Amino acid sequence: MKIIEPAEIDRIIEMAWEDRTPFDVIEFQFGLTPGEVIELMRRELKPASFRRWRKRTDGRTTKHQVLSSDKTGTRFKSSRQRSISSNRVT
C-alpha cells in the first residue's frame, strides 16, 4: 500500500463510512482498491468499529457502482453542493 498522509486517511475513512460514496470514487481519488480500503479500515479502526462497518458495507449496492440500480449516475445533487474534482473542491 502506498504512503498516505494522516489527513487523507481521515478523509478515506469518512468516505468509506458514507452510505452513498462508492468504493470506485475512493479508488479514483486516492488510488486504493476496495481491498486496500478494507485493509486500511481494519488497521485504523477499533475491532468493533471495523466489524460494524463491514456489516454495513457488505453487499450494499450503493458502495459498489456495478451493483447500483442507478446506472445513469443521475442521483440527486443539490445546486448548492460544490463540485469535487480529484478530491479538490472547485
N, C-alpha and C positions, 0 to 999 in steps of 0.2 A: 504494500500500500504506500502511496506517495505521502510525503510530509505535508500535513495540513495545519494551518495556523489555528490557535485556540478560538478565535472569533469565527472562523469558518466551521469549526467543529460544532460550535453552538448553533450556528445557522442550519447546518445539516441536520442536527438533532431536532431543531424546531420544525424544519420542513418534513422530516420523517414522521413526526407526531401528527402533523396536519392531515386530516382525512382526505382533502381534495388535492393534495400535491402528489402527483405520480412519481415513482422512482425514476422514470425517464427524465424528468425535469432535474432531479438531483444529479443524474448522470451527465446531462448536458452542461449544467452549471459548474460542477465540481469534478467530473470525470470519474465518479465512483459507480461501479456496477451495483445492482441490488444486493448481491452477496457481500460486497465491501461495505455497504451501508449497514447491513446486518452485523458484520464484524465490528464496525465502529460503535454501533449501538450496544452490542454485548460488552465491549471494553469500557465504554463511557458511562453506562447506566448501572444503577444498582441491580442485582439479580431479579428482584421482584418487579422493578420497573421495566426491565427488559422483557420478562415473561408477559407482563400486561401489554406492552407494545406489540409483541409478536402475536399475541392473541387478537389484538385489534386489527393488525395488518394482514394476517394470514388469510389469503383468499379474497381480500377486499378488492372489488373491481375498480374502485377509484384510485387505488395505489398502482394499478397496472393498466396502462393505456390500452394494451392489447385486449384486455378483458372488459374494458369500459364500454357501456352501451352508447356513449356519446362519441361516435366515430368522426363527427364533423369538427369537433373542437370548438363548438359554439356555445360553451357554457356561459351563463350569465356573468357579466363583468360590469361592475359599477363604473359609470363615466368619471367618477372622482378618483378611481384607482389609477395609480401611476403604472406605466408600462415598465417591465423589467427586462433588461437585455443583458445576458451573461452575468447575472447577479448584480447588476448596477442599475440603480433607479435613474430613469431618464426624465 
